[in-house]
Amino acid sequence: MARFRRERWHAKLLEALRHQSPEWRRQTAAALQHAARRDDIVIYSDAKTAHPVAIHLLPWLLTRAQSFYIQALGNRIRRVLNRVLRTYLDDQALQEVLPFSEDERVWLARLTPKGFPDPSTVFERFDTNLVADEPDWARTLRILEFNAVGIGCLHFMPVANALVAEHVLPVLQTAVPEPMLRPTADPRLLLREVLEAHAKAIGRSTCVVAFVERRETTPGGADEMLHVSRFLQTQGLQTVCVDPRELQVRGGEIVHHDLTIDVLYRDFSLNEILSIDKHGGQVDAIQHAFQRNQVVSGLTGEFDHKSLCELLSNPEFDRYFTPSQRRTNRTVIPWTRLIRERKTPGPSGHEVELPGFIRDHREQLVIKPNRAYGGQDVLIGKEASASGWDQILAKALSEPNGWVAQEVAPLPMADFLDPDDVARLTHEFVTIGFIATPQGVAFVGRASPEPIVNISRGGRLVPIFLIH
């Protein structure tokens, strides 16, 4: 790994691409864009208009040691969270740091009459600021947030990796013969292993999977679930992709038409099911599936609030963790607090008045909605005016527990060939997500010229390869 850091492989590979002919670069970028449309790597601005997601020609490189470290870290954090969150319904402190609406609490109680089931399987993505080729990458690594329900890029990322492996990797390996580069794990195959293991653990003799999401097209949305379902069919898994309202309970089993379903993989939140129920939609099958522990991610995945980082970073919750776990939390979780009028330990450990601290330390903080996604309404203090910062702080204080303040964890920046004009360079922020399971770890690379990096906001896919 020392050699990897010293060689600065990102710069070497970028130089190799820049030495290719302008015609090759243009043709390769065009081929990736064509393939993105062909393979449905697209974001919808409305029901009929799809836009291809740009794929960077230049891959991001990780070492095997980094991969092993990150896999172990993710699995360890999930085991701890499943243990802690199991007591949520009887623990006022947990309910305050991970707040739900009254309707959601009623549903949680209805779905867990005997407590949270075991196993509580969660398939999630941790989003980080991993700086792969720096000597102190492990010390600076921060987990910025958790995504545990219907995580994005399960289709986009492995297809983008395969396209770059086909069109770009041979040229890079000719120009830079050492080290050998290999694609990272396919998250769809990791998901298959998780689903099969869960089906077995709950006593199912088969593993027929329903990929379940509301099938309406929304602006900024994609149709990844359908493609993941179809891909796993090619791998021998029996799957369907359905709307939650299309499932029924018949003879004690969940069915779709005449097909008995063993496990649901969901891309819907509990709040979405409440909305369907209130509008007269059929949700009995979803309730039945949760009560019989037939859903991945299970109910502990519902706690992927931004304030989960407060649970892990606030010393007021140290009693839930061992000394070793507390050290891990302090190392990888940035200081995070639900915004409301209160006193709380600041980043230095000294007690602060939270609103005043947020107001006075704008450049060190970011404010985020606690339960939104896609970069929605995120405000980075360094990018905001003092008046804009005060305005969003006032809004957050008027909606207690709806927003969090988090210590800024700087994202790495790197040069890429601009997918829109490969004759020039673009300097972009990079965020690396990882999906850790007992069987392996997959990565999601995204980049953007803007500091809020998200595919639905125009972000680009960054292929990720392992140094082998």
N, C-alpha and C positions, 0 to 999 in steps of 0.2 A: 504494500500500500504506500510505502514511502516513495517508491519510484513513481507511482501514479501521481502523487501530489507534486513531485519535483518536475515531472515532464509536462504538466499542464496540457492534458490531452485535448481539452476543448479548443484551445488556441491552435494546436497542431492540426486538428481535423478541419477547423475553419480555414486555415491556410491552404490545406489540401483542396478544399472545395473552391477556393478563390483562384487556384491555379488551373482549374478546369476551364475549358473554353466557354465564352459567353453563350454560344449556341447550346452546348450541353446543359448549362445551368437553366437556360430558358426552357428547353425541351423537358428537362426533368421536373421543374416546377409545374409546367403545364400538365405533365403526366400525373403528378400527384393531385392536382386540382381536378382533373378529369376522373381519376379514380375515387376521389372523395365524393363526387356526385354519384358515380356509378354504385359505390358501396354504401351510399346513404349516410356519409359523415357530414350531416347537414343540420343546421338550425333553422327552425321555421319562424318567420316574422308574422305570418298568418297561416290560415289553414291550407292555402294554396301556394305559398311562396317559400321556397327553401333556398338557403344560402350555404354553399360549401364551407366547411371549417378549414382554415389554412393549416397546412402541415409543414413544419420546418424541415428543411433538408438535413440540417445539422443535428445529430443526436447528442443527448446528454449522457455522460458515462458514469457508472457506479462500479465500485469494486465488489467482489464477492463478500469481503469482510464487512463492508457497509451494509450490504443486503442482509447478511445474517444478523447483524446488530439491530437493524431496523425491524426485522421480523420478530426477534425476541422481545424488543421493546413494545411493539404493538400487542403481541399476545399477552404480555405481562399486564399491561394496563387494562386490557379487556377483562382478564380474569379478576382483577381487583375490583373493577367497576361492577361486574355481575354480582360479586359478593356483597358489596356495599349497597347497591341499589335494591337488592332483594328485600330490604327492610323499609323501603320507601313509604309504604302505606301506613306504617306505624311510627314514623319518625318525622316529627315536626320540623327539625332542622333541615332535613333533606327536602321536604316539601317547600320550604322557603327558598332554598337555593336553586331548586329545579321546579319552578311554579307551573301549574296547569290551571286552566279555567275550571270553574265548578262543574260544568258539563263533562269535561274530560276526566275529572276526578271520579265522577259518578260512573263513567264507563270503565275506567281502570279498575274500580272496585268490583264492578259487575263481571269483568273479564278474569279477575283473579280471586275467586271466592276462597281459594285455599292458599293464597299467596302466589308470588311469581313462580312459574314452573321451572323445572330442571329437566334437561339442560335449557339454558337461555342462550340460544344461538343468535349471534349478531354478526352480520357481514357488513363491514364498514370501511370507510376511507378516512385516514388521518391526513390532514393537509398541513404541510410543513414549509419551513424556509431552508431546507437542506442546501448547504453550500458544498457540493460534492468534492471539489478538488482543492480545498483548503486544509492545511494541517490540523486545524482545530475544529473540524466539521462537527464532531460529536459534542463538543462543548457549546457550540453556537446553535445547535439544532433545537428548534422549538416546534411544538405541535400547536398550531394556531386554532384549529377547531376540528370537530368530529362530524362525520356525515354517515349516518347509520341506517337511513331509510331510502331505498331507491337511489343508490349512489351513481353519479354520472360518470361517463366515459368508459363504461364496461364494454361497449361496442367500439367506440371511437378509438380507444388507445391501442388495443391489440391489432386492429386493422391498420392504423397508422404505422405501428412498428413494422408490420409485415410489408407494407408498401415501401418504406424507407430501406428495409433489408433487401428488397428486390431491386429498387432503382438506384440507390445511393451507396449502400454498404460495399458492393464489389469495387467501386471506384475508390472509396476510402481505404479499403484493405490493400489495394494495389499501391496507393500513395504512401500509406503508413502500415507496413506489413505487421508490425508488432505494436500493441498486443492484439490478439484475436478478440473480436467483438461478437457477443451473442445477445439475442433479444432477451428481455426479462420475461418472467412468467406471465402467462395469459390469464387475466383475471376471470375470464369466463370459465376456464377449466378449474381454477380454484373455487369458484362458486359452485360448480358441479360437485366437487368433492365435499364441500360444506353441506349442500342439500342432501346428498346421499348419506352422509354421516348423521345428519339430523333425523332423516327418515328412519334409519336403523335404530337410533337412540330412543325414539318414541314408539318403537315396536311395529313399524310398518314393514311389511314383507316386500313391498315394491316402492319405487320412487317416481311417481308421476307428478310432475310439477306444473302448477299454474303460475305464470308470470302475470301479476295482477296490478293494474293501474287504471286510473280514469283515462279513457281512450280519446278524450277530446284533445285536439291540438291547441296548444297555448303559445302565445308569442314568446320567443326565446326557448321554446321546448324542442325536443328531439323525439325520435321513435326508437330509442335504443333497446327497450325491453323486447319489442317484436324481433329485432335482429339477434339479440342474445338467445331468445327462445328458439329461433330457427337454427342458429349455430349449434346449440346443444342437441337439437334433433339430429344433426349430422354426426354427432358424437355418440349416438345411440340412446340418448335420454328422451323419454316421452314427455312432451311439453305442449302447453297451449298458452296463448297470450290473450287475456280477457279483461273486461271491465269488472270491478267488484260486484256490480249489480247483476251480472250474468251467472253468478254461482248460486247453487241451491243446496239445501240439505235434504237428503233422501235416505231413509233407513239408517239414520245416524252417520251417514257419510256425506262429504262434500262432493258435489258432482257438477260437471259442466256438460250439458246434454246427457249423453250416456257414459261419459268418462268419469271414473272415480279418481279424485285428486288426493294425493298423499301429503303434499307440502305446497304451501303458497310462498312464492318469493314476491315481496310487496314493494311497490313504489307508490305508497299512499301513507299519509299520516293518520293518526287517530282523529285529528280534527277534520280531515276530509270525510271520514266515515260518518262523523257526527253530522256534517253538512248534508250528505246523501240521505241519512236517516230523517233529518228534519224536513227534507223536501219530498219525503214519501218513497224514497228508493229502498230497494231490498238489500238489507245488510245482515240478515240472519246467518248466512253462511260465513261471513267474516267473523262475526261474534263466536260462532261455533268453532271456527278454526283457531282463534286465539285461545279459547277455553280448553281446547285439546292440544295446545302447543304445536300446532301444525303450520306456524308462520315463521318465516325468516325474512328480515330480522324480527326477533321476538319483541316482547313489550319493553325489555330493557333498552332496546334500540330507540325507543320513543324519547329517551332522555338525552338526545344529541343536541341539547340547547348549547348556546355559546357559554352559558353560565356553568356548564359542566367543568369548564376550566377554572371557575372559582372554587368549586368543590375540591379540585386537585391542588389549587395554589394558595388557598386561604388557610393560615395556621389555625383558625377557629375550628377547622374540620380535621385536625391532625389525629384526633382520637379514632378515626376510621381506618387509619393506615399504620403499618409497621414503620419503624425507623428507616429501614431500607426503602420502602415504598415512598416515604416522605422525601428522601433524598432524590429519588427518581423524579418525583413530581416537581420539586424545586428546580431541577436541572432542565427539564424539557417543557414545562408548562409556564407560559408567561402570566404575570400578575393580571388577574381578571376580576372584576366586580360587577354584580348587578347594580344598576344605577337607581338609588333611592336616597332619601335623607337618612344618613346614619354615620356613625364612626366605625372605622375598620382599619386593620393594619395596612399601611402603604407598602410600596415595593421594598422599602428599607426595613420594614418590620415595625416602624413606629406608627402609633395610632394617628389617623388623620380624619378630618371632616371630609367625607367623600365628595360632595358637590364642589367644595372649594378647592380640593386637591385636583379634581378633573379640570376645573376652570384654569388653575394656575400652571398646569403641566401639559398644556395642549400639545406641544411638539413631541412629547414622549408617549402619547396615547393615541388610540383609535377608538371610535364609538361605533357599535354595531347593534342592529336589532337582535334581540336574544334568539328569535326562532325563525328568522327569514333565511333565505339562501340565494345563491346566484350573485352575491356581492351587492344585493339590494340595500340602498340607504346607508352604506358604510361610509364613514367620514374619517379620513386620516388627518390627525391634528396638524402635521407639517404642511399639508396641502390646503388647509382651511384658513380663512380669515378669523380674527378674534371674534368678530360679530357673528359669523356663521357658526363658529364653535359654540358660542353662548346660546345661540338660537336652538341648536340641536340638543344641547344639554338641558335647556328649559323644557323642550318637548319630552325628553327622556324622563325628567323629574315629574312631569305631569302624567306619565304612564309608568308608574312604579313596576319594576321587574320586567318591563318590556324591552329594555336596552342594557347593554353591558359596555363598560370601559375596559380596554385591554392595553397593556404595555406593548408598544410597537416592537415587533421583532423584524429587523430589516430583511427584506427579500434580496437574494442574490441578483445581480444584473449580469447579462452576458450579451455578446455580439452574435448575431445570426445574419444569414442572407435574408433579405426581406422577401417573403413569399410573393408580394405584389410587384416587386422589381428586384430580381436577384442580382442586378448589377450593383446594387448598393447594400450597405450594412444597416442593420437596425439594432439599437441597444435596448434590451428588454428586461423587464422584471420576470423572474422565474419562480414558480412554486411547484414543489414536488409532493404529490400525494402518494400514500402507500396503503395497500390492502394486505394486512397480515393475517394469515391463518396458520394452524398447526402444520399444514402441508407445504406452505411456501409464502412468498410475498410478491405482489405485483405492484407496479408503479404507474402513476399518472403524471405526465409532465405537461405543464401549461405555461405559456409566456405571453406577455403583452407589453407594449410601450407604456401602458398606464399602470399605476401601482396597485390597482384593484384588478386582480387577474382572474378572469372567469370566461369560459367559452361562450356563455350566453351574452357576454358583453363585448364580443369580438376578439377574445383571446385565441392564441394559436396553440396547436398541439406540438409538444416537444417529444419526439421518439426517445426512448430510454433503452440503453444497451448496457450489458455487463462486460467488464474487462475479464476475459477468461484466461 
